[in-house]
Amino acid sequence: MKFTVVGAGAMGLRYGVLLQQAGNEVEFVDAWEPHVNKMKEQGGVYVTRDKENRHLVPVKVYTPEEYHNTDSDVVIFFLKQMQFGEMLERCSHFFTDKQYALTGMNGMGHIEKLLKYFKPEKVLAGTALVATILKAPGEVDFVGKPGAGSMNLANYTEKPDEMTHKVVAELEKANINPALTTNFRGTLMAKVVFNSVVNTLCTLFEITMGEYANFEKADELSRALIDEAYDVCERDGVKMLQTREEELATVNYVSKVANPLHYPSMYQDMSKNRPTEVDYINGYLVKLGRKHNYEAKTHAFLTNLVHLAEHTRQERLREK
């Protein structure tokens, strides 16, 4: 099978490299020119796993304007929500009506944009529960042992077809551990709720997932955010994949066992003075609640706190 990965950042590289190693043809498209140029210069991307065993993996990488191949079976998208619309437009010349789109992006807002370019029955979306770090241009670190992490995914139409099962089979071969569901919104919202707890709180206090989960009042904080998020989802008719108790257990397992030393992606953005995706995570829950006259006050408070932290960092940079 042939895949084109749009967004050769941390997650895009992890999926693409693993699919390539599983025997698929993979090409990468990215807009960050220093990163693209570095990979071209060194003949690929340097990969480590838990900061060890650094080795070069050959990859084919292009900017959107350089790439004109239209023969991919599946286009995989891993981008920041705020970059997504522009990147879709820049890449639209190599999209065809035969291609499937697969994404595991954080937050919400991307599906509506994807549907402008891909048929609903060809849109697959899910949640990637795995940690990866883009250390520098041309350098990526896979967190966790081979086979670490998992993915839930679903068809937009909630009707898996033959091609969907083929994609899932390739993800299985690549050790990505996919689980196919027939609950599209519930699948996506599970990760939104998870990120609304761990990403946001770890970012605000500049701590790892393990440091957060080991705080004696962590369960109390997590449960308050989970309960409010589930209240929103229930009002919007979303059938969640897990109960509230199971969601809390997932937060604890991923934070304490799977990735205790990991700083979430929102923290990585904040620490590098990049805009965060908080408006597409906690902020999304706030907007969804207001559609039903429900105020997700805790999520609104955290959204504003993240923006205050962003503002403060930018002010300090200007003062230097």
C-alpha positions in Angstrom: 0.0 0.0 0.0 1.2 3.6 -0.6 0.9 6.3 2.0 1.5 10.0 1.8 2.1 11.5 5.2 1.2 15.3 5.4 3.0 16.7 8.4 6.4 15.1 9.0 6.5 16.2 12.6 6.8 13.9 15.6 3.6 11.8 15.0 3.7 11.9 11.3 7.2 10.6 11.3 6.4 7.8 13.8 3.4 6.6 11.7 5.3 6.9 8.4 8.5 5.3 9.5 6.7 2.4 11.1 4.5 1.9 8.1 7.6 2.0 5.8 9.4 -0.5 7.9 6.3 -2.8 7.7 6.8 -2.9 3.9 4.7 0.0 2.6 5.7 2.8 0.3 5.7 6.0 2.2 6.4 9.6 1.2 6.3 12.7 3.4 5.1 16.2 2.8 6.0 19.0 5.3 5.9 22.8 5.2 8.8 23.5 7.7 11.6 24.1 5.2 14.6 23.8 7.7 13.2 20.3 8.6 12.6 19.2 5.0 16.0 20.5 3.9 17.8 18.8 6.8 16.2 15.4 6.0 17.1 15.9 2.3 20.7 16.8 3.2 21.3 13.8 5.5 19.3 11.4 3.4 16.6 10.7 5.9 15.6 11.3 9.5 17.6 10.3 12.6 15.5 8.2 14.9 16.1 7.3 18.5 13.9 5.3 20.9 13.8 6.7 24.4 16.9 8.7 23.4 18.9 5.6 22.5 20.1 3.8 19.4 20.3 6.8 17.1 20.2 5.7 13.5 19.3 7.1 10.1 16.1 6.0 8.4 16.0 6.9 4.7 12.8 8.9 3.8 11.4 10.7 0.8 10.3 14.2 1.8 9.0 17.2 -0.1 7.4 20.6 0.5 3.7 20.8 -0.6 4.7 22.7 -3.8 7.3 20.1 -4.7 5.0 17.1 -4.4 2.8 16.1 -7.3 2.3 12.3 -6.8 -1.4 11.4 -7.0 -1.1 7.6 -6.7 -1.3 7.3 -2.9 -3.9 5.0 -1.5 -4.1 6.8 1.8 -3.1 10.4 2.8 -2.2 10.6 6.5 -2.5 13.9 8.3 -0.7 14.9 11.5 -0.7 18.7 11.8 -1.6 21.4 14.4 -5.2 22.4 14.2 -4.4 26.1 13.5 -2.2 25.1 10.5 -4.6 22.6 9.0 -6.8 24.7 6.7 -3.8 26.4 5.0 -1.9 23.1 4.6 -4.9 21.3 3.0 -5.1 24.1 0.4 -1.4 23.9 -0.3 -1.7 20.1 -0.8 -5.0 19.9 -2.6 -3.3 19.5 -6.1 -2.4 15.9 -5.2 -5.7 14.8 -3.7 -7.9 12.5 -5.7 -11.5 11.2 -5.2 -10.0 7.7 -4.9 -7.8 8.4 -1.9 -8.7 7.7 1.7 -7.7 10.2 4.4 -6.5 9.1 7.8 -5.8 11.4 10.8 -5.0 11.1 14.5 -4.7 14.8 15.2 -5.3 16.3 18.6 -8.3 18.4 19.3 -11.4 19.0 17.2 -12.1 21.1 14.1 -10.1 19.2 11.5 -12.9 16.8 10.3 -15.0 19.6 8.8 -12.0 20.8 6.8 -11.1 17.3 5.6 -14.6 16.8 4.3 -14.1 19.6 1.9 -11.5 17.5 0.0 -12.4 13.9 0.7 -15.6 11.9 0.4 -17.2 11.1 3.8 -16.9 7.3 3.3 -13.2 7.7 2.7 -12.4 9.7 5.9 -10.9 7.7 8.8 -10.1 9.5 12.0 -9.0 8.5 15.4 -6.9 9.0 18.5 -3.2 8.3 18.8 -2.3 7.3 22.4 1.5 7.3 22.0 4.3 9.8 22.7 6.8 11.1 20.2 9.2 14.1 20.3 10.6 16.1 17.3 13.9 17.0 18.9 15.3 19.2 16.1 15.1 19.4 12.3 15.7 15.8 11.0 15.7 14.3 14.6 12.8 12.4 16.2 12.5 10.3 19.4 10.0 7.5 19.7 8.9 7.3 23.3 8.3 3.8 24.6 9.3 0.3 23.6 8.4 -1.2 20.1 4.7 -1.8 20.2 4.0 0.9 22.8 0.9 3.0 22.4 -2.4 2.3 20.6 -4.9 3.9 18.3 -8.7 4.0 18.1 -10.2 4.9 14.7 -13.5 4.9 12.9 -15.0 5.8 9.5 -16.8 9.1 9.4 -19.9 7.1 8.1 -19.4 4.5 10.8 -19.6 1.8 8.1 -16.1 0.2 7.7 -15.5 -1.0 4.1 -12.9 -3.3 2.6 -10.3 -0.5 2.3 -10.8 0.4 5.9 -10.0 -3.1 7.0 -6.9 -3.1 4.7 -5.7 0.2 6.3 -6.2 -1.3 9.8 -4.3 -4.4 8.8 -1.3 -2.3 7.7 -1.4 -0.4 11.0 -1.4 -3.7 12.8 1.7 -4.8 10.8 3.4 -1.6 11.7 2.8 -2.3 15.5 0.6 0.8 15.9 -2.1 -1.3 17.6 -5.3 0.0 16.0 -8.8 -0.7 17.3 -11.5 -0.1 14.8 -14.8 1.2 16.2 -18.2 2.2 14.7 -18.5 5.2 17.0 -16.9 8.2 15.2 -17.6 11.1 17.5 -17.1 9.0 20.7 -13.8 7.8 19.4 -12.5 11.4 18.7 -13.9 12.8 21.9 -12.2 10.2 24.1 -8.8 11.8 23.2 -10.2 15.3 23.5 -11.2 14.6 27.1 -7.9 12.9 27.8 -5.9 15.8 26.5 -8.1 18.3 28.2 -6.8 16.9 31.5 -3.2 15.8 31.0 -2.0 18.1 28.2 -3.4 21.3 29.8 -2.4 20.7 33.4 1.1 19.4 32.6 1.6 22.4 30.4 0.5 25.0 32.9 2.7 23.5 35.6 5.6 22.5 33.3 5.6 18.9 34.6 5.7 15.4 33.1 2.6 13.2 32.9 4.0 11.0 35.7 4.6 14.0 38.0 1.0 15.0 37.5 -0.5 11.6 38.1 1.6 11.1 41.2 0.2 14.2 42.9 -2.1 13.2 45.7 -5.0 15.2 44.5 -4.6 14.3 40.8 -7.6 12.0 40.7 -9.8 14.8 42.1 -8.6 17.3 39.5 -8.9 14.7 36.7 -12.4 13.7 37.7 -13.6 17.3 37.8 -12.5 17.9 34.3 -13.7 14.5 33.0 -17.1 14.9 34.6 -17.6 18.4 33.1 -16.4 17.1 29.7 -18.8 14.1 29.8 -21.7 16.4 30.8 -21.0 18.4 27.6 -20.7 15.3 25.4 -23.9 13.8 26.8 -25.8 17.0 26.1 -24.6 16.9 22.5 -25.6 13.2 22.1 -22.1 11.8 21.9 -21.9 8.2 23.1 -18.5 7.9 24.7 -16.3 4.8 24.3 -15.7 4.6 28.0 -17.4 5.3 31.3 -16.1 8.2 33.4 -14.4 5.8 35.7 -12.7 4.1 32.7 -11.6 7.4 31.3 -9.9 8.3 34.6 -8.3 4.9 34.6 -6.9 5.6 31.1 -5.5 8.9 32.3 -3.7 7.2 35.2 -2.4 4.3 33.2 -1.0 6.4 30.3 0.5 8.9 32.8 1.9 6.5 35.4 2.8 3.4 33.4 3.0 4.1 29.7 4.5 7.6 29.5 5.4 8.8 33.0 8.5 10.8 31.8 6.7 12.4 28.8 5.9 16.1 28.5 2.7 16.4 26.4 2.6 18.1 23.0 0.9 21.2 24.3 3.8 21.7 26.7 6.3 21.2 23.9 4.5 24.0 21.9 4.4 26.3 24.9 8.1 25.7 25.8 9.1 26.6 22.3 6.9 29.7 22.3 4.5 28.3 19.7 0.7 28.7 19.9 -1.0 25.9 21.7 -4.1 23.9 20.6 -6.0 24.6 23.8 -8.9 26.3 21.9 -9.4 23.0 20.0 -9.3 20.9 23.2 -10.6 22.6 26.4 -11.9 25.5 24.4 -13.8 23.1 22.1 -15.6 21.6 25.1 -16.6 25.1 26.3 -18.1 26.0 22.9 -19.9 22.7 22.6 -21.4 23.1 26.0 -22.6 26.6 25.2 -24.6 25.2 22.2 -26.7 23.5 24.9 -26.7 26.3 27.4 -24.2 24.5 29.6 -21.2 26.3 31.0 -18.1 24.2 31.2 -16.6 26.6 33.7 -13.5 24.6 34.7 -12.5 24.1 31.1 -13.1 27.8 30.3 -10.9 28.8 33.3 -8.1 26.5 32.1 -8.4 27.7 28.5 -7.9 31.3 29.8 -5.0 30.3 32.0 -3.2 28.7 29.1 -3.7 31.9 27.0 -2.4 33.9 30.0 0.7 31.8 30.1 1.2 32.2 26.3 0.7 36.0 26.6 3.1 36.2 29.5 5.8 34.3 27.6 5.4 36.5 24.6 5.6 39.7 26.6 8.8 38.5 28.3 10.3 37.7 24.9 9.5 41.2 23.6 11.2 42.7 26.7 14.5 40.9 25.9 
